[in-house]
Amino acid sequence: MSLSPSARCSLRVRGLGVSLALCAATASLAAQDSAALRADSVGRRRIQPLPALGSAPETGLQFGATLLGVWEPSARRQARPTSLLASVLRTRKQQTRVRAEAEHWSDGNARRVAGSLQWQKFPLPFYGIGDRSLASAEETFTPTGTEAILTVQQRITGSWYATAGVRHLSQAIALDSAGVLRQRTILGTAGGRITEWSAGLTRDTRDNLFAPRQGRWLQASYARSIDGLWADYAFGTLRVDARQYHQLAAEHVIATQLQIVGVDGAAPFDQLALIGNSDIMRGYARGRYRDRWMSAAQGEYRSPVRHRVGGVLFGGAGVSVNSLGVLSDARLLPTVGAGLRVQIDQRQRTGVRLDYARGLEKASGLYIGFNQAF
């Protein structure tokens, strides 16, 4: 779980106000940066409280408070930094989320331990299942509950790691509008418990956790929820995620990503493979399309603009299908957009991002969050 936190929003207007807020935050950090760049033998730490401002198509404007912490170890440890992000968010659509996530690397990056804990009451849209669902079919449901994730990554050899983890979700679901969910024919409308046990392989040669310029990150994992083992559903989820970063010159970077998600068994509707979020397939509301299989690819060109400000151009496409056998008949869902990056910490390359993306059938979204999308 690389730290790529979520505080995102989707309003088509307000871009100017958001940009001014980002500039103000940057100015307040500028005086601290020169002192922060002095690393010493005992390492370096930075704990930065920030106002939380975010956006995504399914939330509208988000506001709240965020604590961003980065602890850089001493050079002798040869380890990546420990990071923490804690946030309290409220949105214009009456959604509430309290979340904390952190990761720690051992000496020489031999082991990584990452975890997150979240409570939310978060109304979300549902359009149906499949890639032909209509925007006019939108209805809303509200999951309320707690999610906890723990992941351990242990080096096998070189840049290869074995991973194991557990994810527990306990939630109730309220159906807020008339539609197919109220017919109770779709699995998962009552909520319940899910405990997924996962295992996988990871290869990580990135030169930075928050804004890589070179290297690769490859991960393949399978998670299983077993009915009766702290879970009310039996299903499995296969995930393949491949990212590559190539530095053209100075801070000019080409980044690419391929993601595949497949779900088998009796999976609740909200645990199917989703199209649309703030990291990949930007421009579509979260879960705009959902089915048993999702495959998506995207590319970004990242360029410096001036001092702490950078620019991004990105594009991609994805498919949402019931099985791999019907891939040839899948509807191709494109996405394209541009964004700005405002750097908070030059040494660790942490920052704030602002992206605007468009998709098929006039789908669009404005996203605000921390660090790069991937």
C-alpha positions in Angstrom: 0.0 0.0 0.0 2.0 3.0 -1.2 0.8 6.1 0.4 -1.4 7.7 -2.1 -4.1 9.2 0.2 -7.6 10.2 -0.8 -9.0 13.6 -0.3 -10.7 14.2 -3.7 -13.7 16.1 -5.2 -15.7 16.7 -8.3 -17.2 20.0 -9.0 -16.7 21.4 -12.5 -16.4 24.9 -11.2 -14.4 26.2 -8.2 -11.1 25.6 -9.9 -9.9 29.1 -9.3 -10.7 29.0 -5.6 -9.1 25.7 -5.2 -5.9 26.9 -7.0 -5.7 29.9 -4.7 -6.1 27.7 -1.6 -3.2 25.5 -2.9 -1.0 28.5 -3.5 -1.7 29.8 0.0 -0.8 26.5 1.5 2.4 26.4 -0.5 3.4 29.9 0.6 2.9 28.9 4.3 5.3 26.0 3.8 8.0 27.8 1.9 9.7 29.3 5.0 10.0 25.8 6.5 11.4 24.1 3.5 15.0 25.3 3.7 15.4 24.1 7.3 13.6 20.8 6.5 16.2 20.0 3.8 19.0 19.7 6.3 19.3 16.0 7.0 21.5 14.9 9.9 22.8 11.6 11.4 19.7 10.9 13.4 17.3 11.4 10.5 14.7 14.0 9.8 11.0 14.3 10.5 8.2 16.6 9.3 4.8 16.7 10.8 2.5 19.1 8.9 -1.1 19.8 9.9 -3.0 21.1 6.9 -6.6 22.0 6.1 -8.2 19.2 4.1 -9.8 20.2 0.8 -10.8 17.6 -1.6 -13.1 16.6 -4.5 -14.4 13.7 -6.5 -17.5 13.2 -8.7 -19.3 11.1 -6.1 -18.6 13.4 -3.2 -18.6 17.0 -4.3 -16.5 19.4 -2.3 -14.7 17.8 0.7 -13.4 19.8 3.7 -11.8 19.0 7.0 -8.4 18.6 8.6 -5.4 16.5 7.7 -2.1 15.6 9.5 0.7 14.5 7.2 3.8 13.1 8.8 7.1 11.9 7.2 9.9 10.5 9.2 13.1 10.1 7.2 15.6 7.6 8.8 19.3 8.3 9.1 21.5 7.4 6.2 23.1 4.4 7.9 19.7 2.7 8.0 19.3 2.9 4.2 15.5 2.7 4.5 12.6 4.5 3.0 10.7 7.0 5.1 8.0 6.2 7.5 4.8 8.0 6.7 1.4 8.8 8.3 -1.7 10.4 7.0 -4.7 11.1 9.3 -7.7 13.0 8.1 -11.3 13.9 9.1 -13.5 14.8 6.1 -17.0 16.0 5.5 -18.5 16.6 2.1 -21.3 18.7 0.6 -23.3 15.5 0.1 -23.4 14.8 3.8 -20.6 12.1 3.7 -18.2 11.7 6.7 -14.9 9.8 6.7 -12.3 9.5 9.5 -9.2 7.8 8.3 -5.6 7.1 9.4 -3.0 5.2 7.3 0.7 4.6 7.8 3.7 2.6 6.6 7.1 1.7 8.0 10.2 0.3 6.4 12.9 -1.7 8.2 16.6 -1.2 7.8 17.7 -1.8 4.2 14.0 -1.9 3.1 13.9 -5.6 4.0 10.4 -5.4 5.4 7.4 -3.1 5.1 4.5 -2.9 7.4 1.4 -0.9 6.3 -2.0 -0.4 7.8 -5.1 1.7 7.7 -8.2 2.3 9.9 -11.3 4.0 8.7 -14.8 4.8 9.8 -17.2 6.3 7.3 -20.8 7.1 6.6 -20.6 7.7 2.9 -23.6 7.8 0.5 -22.4 6.5 -2.9 -24.1 6.2 -6.4 -25.1 2.9 -8.0 -25.9 2.7 -11.7 -26.3 -1.0 -12.2 -23.9 -3.8 -13.2 -22.2 -4.0 -16.5 -20.7 -1.5 -19.0 -24.1 -0.5 -20.5 -25.6 0.9 -17.4 -27.2 4.3 -17.9 -26.5 7.5 -16.0 -30.3 8.0 -15.7 -30.4 4.8 -13.6 -28.5 6.4 -10.7 -29.6 5.6 -7.2 -27.8 6.0 -3.9 -26.9 3.7 -1.0 -25.1 4.6 2.2 -22.5 2.2 3.7 -21.8 3.0 7.4 -19.0 1.1 9.2 -15.4 0.4 9.9 -12.6 -0.9 7.7 -9.2 -2.1 8.9 -6.3 -3.2 6.7 -2.9 -4.7 7.6 -0.2 -5.6 5.1 3.3 -7.1 5.6 5.8 -7.2 2.8 9.1 -9.2 3.3 12.0 -9.2 0.9 12.7 -12.5 -0.8 15.7 -11.5 -2.9 16.8 -8.2 -4.5 13.7 -6.1 -5.3 11.2 -9.0 -4.9 8.9 -9.2 -1.9 6.4 -11.7 -0.6 3.2 -10.0 0.7 0.5 -11.1 3.1 -2.4 -9.2 4.5 -5.8 -9.1 6.1 -8.7 -6.7 5.5 -11.8 -6.5 7.7 -14.9 -4.6 6.8 -18.0 -4.4 8.9 -20.8 -2.2 7.6 -24.5 -1.6 7.4 -26.0 -0.4 4.1 -29.0 1.9 3.9 -30.8 2.2 0.6 -31.6 5.9 0.0 -33.6 6.0 -3.2 -35.9 3.9 -5.3 -34.3 1.5 -7.7 -33.1 -2.1 -8.3 -31.2 -2.2 -4.9 -34.5 -1.9 -3.0 -35.7 -5.0 -4.7 -33.1 -6.9 -2.6 -32.3 -9.2 -5.6 -28.7 -8.0 -5.7 -26.3 -9.6 -3.2 -24.9 -7.4 -0.5 -27.7 -4.8 0.0 -28.0 -5.7 3.7 -24.3 -5.0 4.4 -22.5 -7.4 6.7 -18.9 -8.5 7.4 -16.0 -9.2 5.1 -12.6 -10.6 6.1 -10.2 -11.0 3.2 -6.9 -12.9 3.7 -4.4 -12.1 0.9 -1.1 -13.2 -0.4 1.0 -12.1 -3.3 4.3 -11.0 -4.9 5.7 -7.5 -5.4 8.6 -6.1 -7.2 9.6 -2.6 -6.3 12.5 -0.6 -7.8 11.0 2.9 -7.5 13.4 5.7 -6.6 10.7 7.5 -4.4 7.5 6.5 -2.7 5.5 9.7 -3.3 6.5 10.8 -6.8 8.7 8.3 -8.5 10.8 9.3 -11.5 12.4 6.0 -12.3 11.8 2.3 -11.6 8.9 -0.1 -11.6 6.3 -1.3 -9.2 4.7 -4.7 -10.0 2.2 -6.5 -7.7 0.0 -9.6 -8.1 -2.2 -10.7 -5.2 -5.2 -12.9 -4.5 -7.5 -12.2 -1.5 -10.2 -14.6 -0.2 -13.1 -14.0 2.1 -14.4 -17.2 3.7 -18.0 -17.4 4.8 -18.1 -18.1 8.6 -14.5 -16.9 9.2 -15.4 -13.4 10.5 -17.2 -13.0 7.2 -20.7 -13.3 5.7 -19.6 -13.8 2.1 -17.4 -16.2 0.2 -15.6 -14.7 -2.7 -12.1 -14.0 -4.0 -10.4 -11.0 -5.6 -7.4 -11.2 -8.0 -5.4 -7.9 -8.5 -2.6 -7.2 -10.9 -1.0 -3.8 -10.9 2.0 -2.8 -13.0 3.5 0.7 -13.0 6.6 2.0 -14.7 8.4 5.4 -14.5 10.9 6.8 -17.0 12.7 10.1 -16.5 13.2 12.0 -19.7 15.2 14.9 -18.4 15.4 16.8 -15.1 11.9 16.4 -13.6 10.2 15.4 -16.9 8.7 12.0 -16.3 6.6 9.5 -18.3 4.5 7.2 -15.9 2.3 4.3 -17.1 0.0 1.9 -15.2 -1.9 -1.3 -16.1 -4.4 -2.6 -13.6 -6.5 -5.8 -13.7 -9.1 -6.8 -11.1 -11.1 -10.0 -11.2 -13.7 -11.2 -8.7 -15.1 -14.8 -8.3 -17.7 -16.3 -6.0 -20.6 -14.7 -4.2 -19.3 -11.2 -4.0 -21.5 -8.3 -2.7 -22.3 -5.7 -5.3 -20.1 -3.1 -3.6 -17.0 -5.4 -3.7 -17.1 -6.0 -7.5 -14.4 -4.6 -9.8 -15.1 -0.9 -10.1 -14.4 1.7 -12.9 -13.9 5.2 -11.7 -11.8 6.6 -8.8 -9.3 9.3 -8.1 -6.3 7.2 -9.0 -7.2 5.4 -12.2 -10.0 6.0 -14.6 -10.4 9.6 -13.4 -13.4 11.4 -14.8 -15.9 8.7 -13.8 -17.7 8.6 -10.5 -16.6 5.8 -8.2 -18.4 2.6 -9.3 -19.9 4.3 -12.4 -19.3 0.9 -14.0 -18.9 -2.3 -12.0 -18.7 -6.0 -12.9 -16.6 -9.1 -12.1 -13.7 -8.0 -14.2 -12.1 -4.6 -14.8 -9.0 -3.8 -16.8 -7.6 -0.2 -17.2 -4.5 1.4 -18.5 -3.3 5.0 -18.1 -0.3 7.2 -18.9 0.9 10.5 -17.5 3.4 13.1 -18.7 4.7 15.0 -15.6 6.6 18.3 -16.2 7.9 21.1 -13.9 6.3 24.5 -14.5 7.9 26.9 -12.1 9.6 26.4 -8.7 7.2 24.2 -6.7 4.5 23.9 -9.3 4.3 21.1 -11.9 1.9 20.1 -14.6 0.5 16.8 -15.7 -1.3 15.5 -18.9 -2.9 12.1 -18.7 -5.1 9.7 -20.6 -6.3 6.2 -20.4 -9.0 3.6 -21.1 -10.7 0.7 -19.4 -13.3 -2.0 -19.7 -15.8 -3.6 -17.4 -17.0 -7.1 -18.2 -18.6 -10.1 -16.6 -16.0 -12.6 -17.8 -12.7 -12.6 -19.8 -14.5 -14.5 -22.6 -16.5 -11.4 -23.6 -13.5 -9.0 -23.6 -13.8 -8.6 -27.4 -17.3 -7.3 -27.1 -16.5 -4.9 -24.2 -17.2 -1.2 -24.4 -14.0 0.9 -24.4 -14.3 3.6 -21.7 -11.8 6.4 -22.4 -10.5 9.1 -20.0 -8.4 12.2 -20.6 -7.3 15.1 -18.4 -4.7 17.5 -17.0 -3.6 18.7 -13.6 -1.3 20.7 -11.4 1.1 19.6 -8.7 2.2 21.8 -5.8 5.2 20.5 -3.9 5.2 20.5 -0.1 8.5 18.8 0.6 11.2 19.0 -2.0 13.3 16.3 -0.4 10.6 13.6 -0.2 8.6 15.0 -3.2 5.3 15.1 -1.2 2.7 17.5 -2.6 -0.9 18.4 -3.4 -2.5 17.5 -6.7 -5.4 19.0 -8.6 -6.7 17.0 -11.6 -9.6 17.6 -14.0 -10.7 14.6 -16.2 -13.4 13.8 -18.7 -14.8 10.5 -19.8 -17.5 9.0 -21.9 -21.0 10.5 -22.1 -20.0 13.9 -20.6 -18.6 12.2 -17.4 -16.2 14.5 -15.7 -14.5 15.2 -12.3 -12.3 17.5 -10.5 -10.0 15.8 -8.0 -7.8 17.2 -5.2 -5.6 15.0 -3.1 -2.1 14.4 -1.8 0.8 13.2 -4.0 0.7 11.6 -7.4 -2.2 9.5 -8.6 0.1 6.5 -9.0 
